Amino acid sequence: MTTHASGNYCHGKAVTHLASGDTITGGNYSQLVPDTDVFTKLDNITVTGGNFCNCRKPATWTVEGGNWGQVSRCSHEHPEWVAKGLPVCAEDCEHRLGDEKVWVDTAEEEYRTEKNSLSAEAAPVKVTNTTDADGIVSQKLEKQVFVYTDKVVAKIAENK
């Protein structure tokens, strides 16, 4: 029986250092997708701390602490996590906040692609000119996009 106080085992990294009967007092075991089962074949583990966001709690574990929240993450907010296993959300995914849109800066190439697109789904684009105190005009290229956010699915209320 060993006590584990630290370590980063999140987003699909193998959890090979635990053995049945160990105690976890800290560390990051969080996963990208809610209700992920990453602790198979481990019995009688005691948890007093650590981050277990989106982890499924095995029935034989004693949980006295730690973060056991479930968060559904949006690939629009975290495109860099798609390569790590986060599913790609549809444009009208559940994470979208209604029909709210905001203007964001865009690169010139992306601006031109959207501007010249014949697709009905192309993002609206605009150019905003600003003049500074010295009379120098600068352009800002923007496109309109939906607002997305991660959402809390559930919180494990029963910890014991």
Order of alpha helices (4+ residues) and beta strands (2+ residues): beta-beta-beta-beta-beta-beta-alpha-beta-beta-beta
